[in-house]
Amino acid sequence: DRDAAMLLFWAGQAMFLLTYSMAGVSKLATAAWQTYHGEASIFTVRGCASMAAGYILEKGRLGPAGMGLKEAGLLPALLFAATCAEIGALALAFRGRWHRAAGILVVAFHMLTYMVMGIYFKSSVLLAAVLLLGSPFTPRDD
């Protein structure tokens, strides 16, 4: 039945977007705890530099754009913007008109993550494409 299939598809979208919201809340809570205890958080230049250095030591590399963003001091602003977007992601499940735009942003976010950190989230890109770019809830331009 069509209504059951649409509800199931929407539930998949909501769960996918909920994972982003939970990740954003977790990052914000961790940054708040670190700031409260006088530590460098991901929202500070020192904290981002420390995170990048740790990643380089662990993985032996940073993505092609990572060093440039770190040197320019843009990483904290980008992380803050991404975290704010993640926190609000679940609200998109209720806004069909925004599904395709959000899908493009999620794919772009993961491509930027690949360029900065060298981490490729294949499954997230695929899910964003299927669940958001292919959303049946986006109004048609007939």
N, C-alpha and C positions, 0 to 999 in steps of 0.2 A: 504494500500500500504506500502511496506517494507521501502521505503525511508522516508515516513512521520512518521512511527513508530520509526525509528532510530533517526530522528531529535527530536522527542518528548522525547525520552529517554535521548538524549544528553542534551536537555534543562533542564531536571530534574537534571542531574548530575551538569550542570553549576550552576543552582540555589542553589543546596545543597552546592557546593564548594564556591559559592559567599558568603553564610552566614558565612562561616569560615573566608574568607578574610575580610569581613566587621567587624567581631568580633576582628580580629587581628589588623586592622587599628584603631579601637576604643580603644583597650587597649594601643597601642603605643601612640596615641594622648593623652589619659588620663595621661599616665606615663610622657610624655614630658611636659604637662601642670603642673603636680604636681612637677616635677623636676625644672621647670622654676620658680615656686613660692616657692621653698625651702621646699616642702613637701616630705615625704617619698613615693616613688612609689613602684609598685609591683616588680620592678627590683632591689630593695635594700633589704638587710637582714631585716632591721628595718621595711620596708613597708610590707614585707611578714609576719613577726612576728605579725604586727598589724592586717593584714588581717586575719591571722589564729586565733588570739585572738578574733577578732570581730565575726568570724564565730563560734567559740566555745561558745561565750556568746549568740549568736543568736540561734544556733541550739543545744547547749549543748554537742556537740561532734565534733571530727575531725576523719577522717577515720583512719584505722589501721596503715597505713604508713605515715600519715600526720605529726605526732609528731616527728618521726625519721628524716624525711626530713627537717623539720623545725629546729630541733636541730643541724643537720649536716650542715645547711646553704646552702643546695642544692636547695631550693625552688626558689630563684631568677633566677638561671641558667636554671632550668627546665621551669619556666614561660617565660623566654626570648626565649628559643628554641621553645617552643610551639607557642608563638606569631609570631615568624618569619615563622614557618611552616604554621600557619593560614593565614598570609598575602599572601603567595605564593600559597595558595590552588587553587585559580581560574585557574591558569596556568595549573593545572593538567587536566582540562576539555579538553585541546587541545593535551594531551599526552596519548593516549590510552595504550601505553606500560606500563605506570606507574599506571594505575587504580587499579590493584590488590594490588600492594605494598602500595599504598596510602590507600586503604581500610583497609589493615591490620594495618597500622599505626593509622588510625582514630579510629578503634575499640580498639587498645592498648591504645591510648590516653584517651579514655573514661573509660576504665577499670582502668587506673592509676588514673584518676580523682575520680573514685569511691573509690579506695584504699586510696587516700590522703584525700579527703574531704567528703567521704561518700555520694556523689551525683551520682545517676545512671541515665544516659541519654538513656533510652530504645529506644526512637524513633530515635535518632542519630545513635545508633549502628545498628538498623534495616535498616535505610536508607543507611548507609555506606555498609552494607552487600549486599543489593539489587543493589544499584547504582554503587558501585565501585568493589566489589568482583565479582558481576555477570555481569560486563560490557561486552557488545558485541563488544566493540572497542579494547579489548585486543587481540593482535595477538595470534593465536592458535599455539601450538607446535605440528603440524601434522607430 
